[in-house]
């Protein structure tokens, strides 16, 4: 009997790790976006501290995930917040990296944590479901162990994305568009919106998600061009 319980535990843990691997791509993108303007040493700190804090808070969120996501308008608020984060991340920063201090590091970590939590509203359902398949007395331990193991995966993925962004800046635009797309999906899967529409509409969801991506890129680029124009005018 004990061997069966042990096998169930390890199977559930493997499921949690696998779900995190599959769902960590967009989180790696937002971490790389938030830390790209920091000096190399602060980039490492932002990635590590931001990822660890986000994972710890995600454990707490996962424990209450099923109950939380039943509240209407929660995803609407999260989606709008994610749109704002995507726009902010697309606006460049031309300050001297050597002058960027602890405040900027704190802002990057805060952005990583907030964005990760917002983007994890759907993801944690998969993790919670995987934990439910384990022994009842070990479910919280499964969540903590499984999500802790995912920390190095997210950190490693973030470093890869960050390196690619430095080589190919266009990836920054695609990353911001991804945040807008996820925001659109969240808005359309909120309990209140689904109830208003009389059920989930996949086609409409993808249309709104695409609009979200276009909105983030369009507004972000427009605000960035205004910032550059103002900076150029001030220099003259």
Residue, then its C-alpha position, 0 to 999 in steps of 0.5 A: x500500500x505504501x509503495x502505491x502511495x509513493x508511486x502516486x506521489x511521484x507521478x503527481x510530482x512529475x505532472x506538476x513539473x511537466x505542466x510548469x515546463x509547458x506553461x513557463x514560456x510566457x513567464x520567461x518572456x516577461x522576465x526577460x523584457x522586465x530586466x533587459x535595460x538593467x546592467x548585467x549584474x542587476x539582470x541576474x539579480x532581477x531574474x533570480x529574485x523575481x523568479x523566486x518571489x513569483x514562484x513563492x506567490x504562485x504556490x499561495x495562488x495555486x492553493x486558492x486557485x479554484x476558489x479565486x477564479x470563480x469570482x467574476x471580473x478577476x480576470x478582467x482586472x488581470x487582463x487590463x493590468x497585463x495590457x498596461x504591463x505590456x505597454x510599459x515594457x515596450x517603452x525603451x529606456x535610454x538612460x546610462x545602464x551604469x546609472x540605473x540603481x536599486x530603484x530600477x532593480x526593484x521596479x524590474x523585480x516588482x514587474x516580474x512578480x506582478x506580471x507572473x501572478x497575472x499570467x499565472x491565473x490560468x496556469x495554476x489551474x493545471x498545476x492544482x489539477x496535477x496536485x489533486x491527483x496525488x495523495x491528499x495529505x501530500x498535495x501542498x508539499x507537491x505544490x511547493x516541491x514541484x514549483x520550486x523545481x520549476x525555478x531553475x527552468x524559468x531562470x534558464x529560459x529567461x536568460x535564453x530569451x534575454x540573450x536573443x532579445x539583445x541579438x534580435x531586438x524585434x523579439x521585444x516587440x513579439x514579447x510585448x505582443x504575447x502579453x497583449x494576446x494573453x491579456x485578451x484571452x484572460x478578458x474573454x475567459x472571465x466568468x462574468x464575460x462568459x456569462x454575458x456571452x452565454x458561453x465561451x466563444x473560441x473564435x471571439x476569444x482569439x479575435x480579442x486576443x489578437x486585438x490585445x496584441x495589436x493594441x499593446x504594440x501600437x500604443x507602446x510604439x506610439x508612446x515610445x516614439x513620443x518619448x524619443x521625440x520629446x527627448x530630441x526636442x529637449x536636446x535641441 
